[in-house]
């Protein structure tokens, strides 16, 4: 039975009966009776509704956190029977406005209505469940083994690899892309969403970036050998590689752990832009591109469907006609799409939301860890928490590939800037909230210093190099002695083995000194290793600081990616720009 069949007016769209619960932020189906009904006397709870129109459970009891309606005084005790023919006496304190026969009829009406409403509540829950299962039937999943996480956590930062393929699947796409393409990674974005949901970073990875693709496991369990010095886009499709191989390649290049992937083909752009009613773009000059078939005037235009696909595929009409300039256009497009989805009624209109949910679940392929519609809903709600102004778009720092000679057709990772960008993403540091990050770091230092009595000049420590660049132990020693006041420190040379993370080992009676040094260096609790002290060159007990591969330079806190944000071009999703 649909919503209209349950006492609804024929001119009401069932989708318009889905409203936002202000407590949970999620949509719920609310049904209002078609005619006024008699309410049962007694107090009603003002708690937010969470179970539909009446907040009752399936067994008819009051939902948790709600107060059941109180019965009128004496309702549970039947009145004394009167003799036949005797006039009815009014109830104490009330006027007898209606004959007894009509009053009994009203009571039956209330009871009947309550029964119908209970049935409606159960039906509403069933409708929501069935719609969720309908969406789940739309979702295409691909098993990439243990490369992707088993599930999705609402309480952690997460990284999703968004992959746009050039495979010509779907009606109307025969004339696009490489006719012989097996579906390469034509557009790839690593999306990082912070743990506290205050910010996100979307880093584009050029398809012409020259990298090494690692060995990957095929769906049948066989191993697909890796290849060296090839374009990044061959990490998908080539030799039967799946999205899991692209995830592994990104992890090898960036050092960032990728949790899940979302893959889209040409149809995704067309259906999603149509579902939201078009996306506004801006051009500094008119474009008539014969390759992509994009034809737009200068200034602002609203595009959707085929026109939107042509816009994100165009590269010969912008910049130097290369892939890096096409990436800028795609980032501007995605920013506009995000602004459209978070403003107006795109996400507050149930009708549009349902269309968008249908379009998204049909157009995307995801890993099994997020393959359920309920999980995708949770993921979308977490993304929705991030302010648009704090979503940063940037591109992997790259430089021209020297191997290309005079003809520059590929790029390589810029080792002077890229590691810092990768580190910020891996360490959950925002590119837009630098002040907030500094405040967070100061709070962390204050927490480490809480209760600490040792002054810097009372801290005794020897420094070992256990994986940091050559000379790091001496550089850190100089910093500690000249700028941090840790005068009782010394360089003890190289450690016996390489460590991935910097550690500080100390004896129980050195815990106060350890907290002071941890505050100076930005050492986390996991870096602190209670153990034994050693003897320094003066014959005094001292702690041991071993610099690991995560050491970023003298004076740079271990838990901070760098002393300053990297100098890379970036934009935020709230910025409206014109393509040129």
Secondary structure, DSSP 8 states (H G I E B T S, - for coil): --STTTT--TT--GGGGEEE-TTT--EEE----SS-----SS----S---SSSS-B-TTSSB-TT-------TTTTS------TT------TTS---S-HHHHHHHHHHHHHHHHHHHHHHHHHHHHHHHHHHHHHHH-EEE--GGGS-SS--TTS-EEEEEEEE----STT-TTSS-TT----EEEEEEEEE-TTSS-EEEEEE-TTBEEEE--EE-TTS-EE--EEEEEGGGGSSGGG--HHHHHHHHHHHH-----EEEEE-HHHHHHHHHHTT-EEEEESS-EEETTTTEEE-SEEEEE-THHHHHHHH--TTSTTSSHHHHHHHHHHHHHHHHHHHTSTTTTT-HHHHHHHHHHHHHHEEEEGGG-SHHHHHHHHHHHHTS-GGGEEEEE--EEE-GGGTTS---EEE-TTTHHHHHHHHHTT--SS-HHHHHHHHHHHHHHHHTT----GGG-EEEEEESSS-TTHHHHHHHHHHHTS---EEEEEEE-SS--SS-EEEE-GGGHHHHHHHHHHHT--GGGEEE---EE-TTS-EEEEEEE-TT---TT--TTSS-SS-----EEETT----B-
